[in-house]
Amino acid sequence: MVDEEEIPLWEVFIRPRNGLAHRHCGSLHATDSKMALQAARDVYTRRGEGLSVWVIPSVQISASDPQDREEMFDPSDDKVYRHPNFYNIPDDVGHM
Amino acid sequence: MYSQGLIGAGSENKETPEFLAAFQARIDADEKIEPNDQMPAAYRKTLIRQIGQHAHSEIVGMLPEGNWITRAPTLRRKAALLAKVQDEGGHGLYLYSAAETLGVSRKEMTEELISGRAKYSSIFNYPTQTWADIGAIGWLVDGAAIMNQVPLCRCSYGPYARAMIRVCKEESFHQRQGYEIILTLAEGSEAQKDMAQDALNRWWWPSLMMFGPPDGESPNSDQSTLWKIKRFTNDELRQKFVDATVPQALRLGLSLPDEALKWNETQERYDYGEIDWDEFWNVVKGHGPLNKERVAARKKAWDEGAWVRDAAMAHAKKVSQLNITPIAAE
């Protein structure tokens, strides 16, 4: 098996029920999308966990690097004016 | 996940004291560690070993039970056993997928298993001689596995913890189906009751050994506890298992094969006899009743499936060259 090619890795996303978004639940190996969908059904939805499955080859996902977390996400921390409680509204205006 | 290029397995973290202290601080603050995060090489290595062994155990664990699928006494039992064995296969796959997030490939793990280098739970090297053994495995072996796995749901490594949550949800049916089998036999004819007792006699001690060597002789325990991979010691979990299981055995009207077993009023727990650690190490080192057969069965399945994998790969390549687009998501 040393020279056998590794069967590609796929990421699996499942929508538990309509109204909810698909959510990442794990990965599996499959040679094509049809096999990946069938395997995802067998591996991740044996107890009614889903109504819809997405599969995508793992190599197709571009991900941010956790080491870049600060430059990626810190800038949002200092923009307090994006939050509703930054603004002063008198109490007698009521709920807004 | 995920994007394999980011997995830091190949890159060397400079493991300065500051780096290690910062990592430990994240663990102490109960932060989860996720796949692409920086982590000490030893943390990664420990997890790869533990999750890999766990996955192998699930896969090899299909063999002793699979042995009885065609001989299950009723259709109800057969359907349940099939579903249970399928679950074990699924658990193996969740776990392999969690291990792969650490940079080890499925191919490497498979290779380790079928070459006999990988370890897996030694309980699966014992034979399933009668139908009652299927009951004993579900009740005791899955029961012990649940004791081990519930604390792992809070393990510091995110993908392992998430896999464990799925596994634990599914295991509870396994234990109940096993207990129901034993209960039915225990309430049956004299011969059936004897069969249940015989299975309990053979599986009890190996089940206690599933928690691993006693505290103090467990080489990886301290560091794993510090890293919150492990939440309880081997002996603590073993004691919990004994305390939970003895009353279940008594309810069956069966006796446990341990003359030293008795309720300790002051400690509010069951004291139990000496475990035969020579037997444990003997099986771990490959000399159990079925070590060779188990690995050989996995190798046979892998080798005989080679043409299917080859054909599927060839088909996928051919289709992609023809430029046939798969069904788009939504």
Interface residues (C-beta under 8 A of the other chain):
Chain A: M1 V2 E4 E5 E6 I7 L9 E11 H24 G26 S27 L28 H29 T31 D32 S33 K34 M35 D42 V43 R46 R47 W54 I56 S58 V59 I61 S62 A63 D65 P66 Q67
Chain B: M1 Y2 S3 Q4 L6 E34 N36 D37 Q38 A83 Q86 D87 G90 L93 Y94 S97 A98 E100 T101 S105 R106 K107 T110 E111 I114 R162 A163 K169 E170 W302 A306 R309 D310 A312 M313 H315 A316 V319 S320 P326 I327 A329
